[in-house]
């Protein structure tokens, strides 16, 4: 009898409609699948062939960044409102850049303003997490290859960005990419409310339907430049309303249907 092919782990997780989390549990870092109250720990990464291995409560669990990417691909000027406030024309194709993996910051982790750096801004963004190897994908193929979505903050040293004329240094400081709190696998990314709050005051508010290039188009475009591998993250741009942070602030990214990511500034 012919062996039944193994179910693709990405389709398996999406079929469960659960959130992917990464937690610190009993002295070890573990992946898990979370509902509203419980985290089911799994034996491997969510992109591999995993099995369930016990459960812990979600409340009080120490949530880490939900994934460890090999690269973070970001998109600049992808909301009309942000293009307007920055004085840019609408791009004819996506403008992409990279943040190093060392920018990754956990939910609740400190955003540290580096010594000697002037203005540091928040940028609330929807982030897509890749579930399968993706190369030269069509938008429809890109859609099938995305595991899910999480909240991101593309923290930016704005003065340095203006001085350098390009974005690597301004966006590349350690901890300048808070990500989390989990990967939501059961949400339509094409019309979600994206907001940022500083000390409880709303600063940004727009819907992903206002993007110049939608999520699937962005992942397709990026995959034509570089191969995306499981766990890679694509940030999809920030709406208008960016502004500075100061030590003592708390900045929060809220995305409808996905969750809330909060970080203190020190």
C-alpha positions as CSV (number, residue, x, y, z in Angstrom):
1,X,0.0,0.0,0.0
2,X,1.3,3.4,-0.9
3,X,2.3,5.5,2.1
4,X,0.0,8.5,2.8
5,X,2.0,11.7,2.3
6,X,2.7,13.7,5.4
7,X,0.5,16.8,5.9
8,X,2.4,20.0,5.3
9,X,3.0,21.5,8.8
10,X,2.1,25.0,7.7
11,X,-1.3,23.9,6.4
12,X,-1.8,21.8,9.5
13,X,-1.3,24.8,11.8
14,X,-3.4,27.1,9.7
15,X,-6.1,24.5,9.6
16,X,-6.2,24.5,13.4
17,X,-6.8,28.3,13.5
18,X,-4.4,28.7,16.4
19,X,-1.7,31.3,17.2
20,X,1.9,30.3,17.1
21,X,3.9,31.4,20.1
22,X,7.5,31.1,21.3
23,X,7.8,30.8,25.1
24,X,10.3,30.3,27.8
25,X,9.1,27.3,29.7
26,X,11.0,25.3,32.4
27,X,14.4,26.7,31.5
28,X,13.9,26.1,27.7
29,X,12.7,28.0,24.7
30,X,9.7,26.2,23.1
31,X,7.3,26.8,20.3
32,X,3.6,26.3,21.0
33,X,0.1,26.7,19.7
34,X,-2.1,29.0,21.7
35,X,-5.8,29.5,22.1
36,X,-7.4,32.1,24.5
37,X,-6.2,30.2,27.6
38,X,-3.7,27.5,26.9
39,X,-0.4,26.9,25.1
40,X,0.1,23.5,23.6
41,X,3.9,23.0,23.4
42,X,5.1,21.3,20.2
43,X,8.2,19.2,19.6
44,X,9.8,21.2,16.9
45,X,9.5,24.5,14.9
46,X,6.1,25.1,13.4
47,X,7.6,24.7,9.9
48,X,8.8,21.2,10.7
49,X,7.0,17.9,11.4
50,X,6.0,18.4,15.0
51,X,3.9,16.7,17.6
52,X,2.1,18.1,20.7
53,X,4.0,17.8,24.0
54,X,2.0,18.9,26.9
55,X,0.4,22.3,27.7
56,X,0.9,25.4,29.9
57,X,-1.4,28.3,30.7
58,X,-1.2,31.3,28.4
59,X,-1.7,33.7,31.2
60,X,1.6,34.4,32.8
61,X,3.6,32.6,30.1
62,X,6.8,34.4,29.1
63,X,6.3,35.3,25.5
64,X,9.4,35.7,23.3
65,X,9.6,36.9,19.8
66,X,7.3,34.5,18.0
67,X,9.9,33.6,15.4
68,X,13.7,33.8,14.8
69,X,14.1,35.0,11.2
70,X,17.2,34.7,9.0
71,X,16.2,38.2,7.6
72,X,13.7,40.9,8.1
73,X,12.7,42.5,4.8
74,X,11.0,45.9,5.2
75,X,9.0,48.0,2.8
76,X,9.2,51.8,2.8
77,X,6.5,54.3,1.7
78,X,3.6,51.8,1.4
79,X,0.8,53.8,2.8
80,X,-0.4,56.9,0.9
81,X,-0.6,58.9,4.2
82,X,3.0,58.1,5.0
83,X,4.2,59.1,1.6
84,X,2.4,62.4,2.0
85,X,3.9,63.2,5.4
86,X,7.4,62.3,4.2
87,X,7.1,64.3,1.0
88,X,7.6,61.3,-1.3
89,X,5.8,60.5,-4.6
90,X,4.0,57.2,-4.7
91,X,6.5,54.5,-5.7
92,X,6.0,52.6,-8.9
93,X,7.2,49.4,-7.3
94,X,7.9,48.5,-3.6
95,X,10.9,50.1,-2.0
96,X,12.6,47.4,0.2
97,X,15.4,47.4,2.7
98,X,16.7,45.0,5.4
99,X,16.9,45.1,9.2
100,X,19.4,42.7,10.7
101,X,18.2,39.9,12.9
102,X,19.8,41.5,15.9
103,X,17.1,44.2,15.8
104,X,14.5,41.7,16.9
105,X,13.0,42.6,20.3
106,X,10.5,40.7,22.4
107,X,7.1,41.8,23.6
108,X,7.8,44.0,26.7
109,X,11.5,44.3,25.8
110,X,13.2,47.6,26.2
111,X,13.6,49.9,23.2
112,X,17.0,51.5,24.0
113,X,17.7,54.9,22.6
114,X,21.4,54.7,21.6
115,X,23.9,57.2,23.1
116,X,24.3,60.3,21.0
117,X,21.3,59.5,18.8
118,X,18.7,62.2,18.3
119,X,15.1,61.6,17.3
120,X,14.0,58.0,17.5
121,X,10.5,57.2,15.9
122,X,7.9,54.5,16.3
123,X,6.4,52.9,13.1
124,X,3.5,50.5,13.6
125,X,3.5,47.7,11.0
126,X,1.7,44.5,10.0
127,X,4.4,41.8,9.6
128,X,4.0,38.6,7.5
129,X,5.8,35.5,8.6
130,X,6.9,33.1,5.9
131,X,5.9,29.4,6.3
132,X,7.5,27.8,3.2
133,X,10.5,28.4,1.0
134,X,9.3,31.2,-1.4
135,X,11.1,32.1,-4.6
136,X,9.7,33.9,-7.6
137,X,6.2,33.4,-6.3
138,X,3.1,34.9,-7.7
139,X,0.8,36.8,-5.3
140,X,-1.4,33.7,-5.0
141,X,1.6,31.5,-4.3
142,X,2.8,34.1,-1.8
143,X,-0.5,33.9,0.0
144,X,-0.3,30.1,0.3
145,X,3.3,30.4,1.7
146,X,2.6,32.9,4.5
147,X,2.1,31.1,7.9
148,X,0.5,34.1,9.5
149,X,0.8,37.7,10.8
150,X,2.2,39.5,13.8
151,X,2.7,43.1,15.0
152,X,5.9,44.9,14.4
153,X,7.5,48.3,15.3
154,X,10.1,49.5,12.7
155,X,11.9,51.7,15.2
156,X,13.9,54.4,13.3
157,X,16.6,56.9,14.2
158,X,15.1,59.6,12.1
159,X,18.0,62.1,12.2
160,X,20.5,59.5,11.2
161,X,18.2,58.5,8.3
162,X,18.3,62.0,7.0
163,X,22.1,62.3,7.4
164,X,22.9,59.0,5.7
165,X,20.4,59.3,2.9
166,X,19.8,55.6,3.2
167,X,18.2,53.5,6.0
168,X,20.6,50.7,7.2
169,X,22.1,52.5,10.1
170,X,19.0,54.3,11.2
171,X,16.9,51.2,11.3
172,X,19.6,48.7,12.3
173,X,20.3,49.3,16.0
174,X,19.9,46.4,18.3
175,X,16.4,46.0,19.6
176,X,14.9,48.3,16.9
177,X,12.4,45.7,15.7
178,X,9.9,44.7,18.4
179,X,7.9,41.7,17.1
180,X,4.9,39.8,18.6
181,X,3.2,38.8,20.7
182,X,2.3,35.8,18.5
183,X,1.7,34.7,14.9
184,X,-2.0,34.9,14.1
185,X,-2.7,32.2,11.4
186,X,-6.4,32.9,10.9
187,X,-6.9,36.4,9.6
188,X,-7.4,38.2,6.3
189,X,-4.6,40.8,6.0
190,X,-6.1,43.0,3.3
191,X,-8.4,45.2,5.5
192,X,-7.1,45.4,9.1
193,X,-6.9,48.4,11.4
194,X,-3.3,49.2,12.2
195,X,-2.7,51.6,15.2
196,X,0.1,52.9,17.4
197,X,-0.2,54.4,20.9
198,X,2.3,56.3,22.9
199,X,1.5,56.4,26.7
200,X,-2.1,55.5,25.8
201,X,-2.5,58.3,23.2
202,X,-3.3,57.1,19.7
203,X,-0.7,58.3,17.2
204,X,-1.4,56.2,14.0
205,X,-4.5,54.8,12.6
206,X,-5.1,53.3,9.1
207,X,-6.4,50.2,7.4
208,X,-4.2,47.8,5.4
209,X,-6.6,48.4,2.5
210,X,-4.8,51.8,2.2
211,X,-1.6,50.1,1.3
212,X,-0.1,51.0,-2.1
213,X,0.9,47.3,-2.5
214,X,-0.9,44.6,-0.6
215,X,0.7,41.9,1.5
216,X,0.6,39.2,-1.2
217,X,2.0,41.6,-3.8
218,X,4.9,42.6,-1.4
219,X,5.9,39.0,-0.6
220,X,5.7,38.1,-4.3
221,X,7.9,41.1,-5.2
222,X,10.5,40.3,-2.4
223,X,10.7,36.7,-3.5
224,X,11.7,37.8,-7.0
225,X,14.7,39.5,-5.4
226,X,15.7,37.0,-2.7
227,X,14.5,33.6,-1.6
228,X,12.4,33.8,1.6
229,X,12.8,30.8,3.9
230,X,10.5,29.6,6.8
231,X,10.6,32.1,9.6
232,X,11.6,35.1,7.6
233,X,9.6,38.2,8.3
234,X,8.3,40.8,5.8
235,X,7.3,44.2,7.3
236,X,4.6,45.8,5.1
237,X,5.1,49.6,5.8
238,X,3.7,52.1,8.2
239,X,0.8,54.5,8.0
240,X,1.1,58.3,8.5
241,X,1.4,59.7,12.0
242,X,5.0,58.7,12.8
243,X,6.6,60.6,15.6
244,X,9.4,60.6,18.3
245,X,9.8,58.5,21.4
246,X,11.5,59.5,24.6
247,X,12.9,57.6,27.6
248,X,10.0,56.7,29.9
249,X,7.5,56.3,27.1
250,X,5.6,53.1,26.4
251,X,4.8,52.5,22.8
252,X,2.1,50.0,21.7
253,X,1.2,48.6,18.3
254,X,-2.4,47.3,17.9
255,X,-3.5,45.4,14.9
256,X,-7.1,44.3,14.5
257,X,-7.5,40.5,14.6
258,X,-3.8,40.0,15.4
259,X,-3.0,41.5,18.8
260,X,-1.1,44.1,20.8
261,X,2.7,44.6,21.1
262,X,3.9,46.9,23.9
263,X,7.4,48.0,24.7
264,X,8.9,50.6,27.1
265,X,11.5,53.1,25.9
266,X,14.7,53.6,28.0
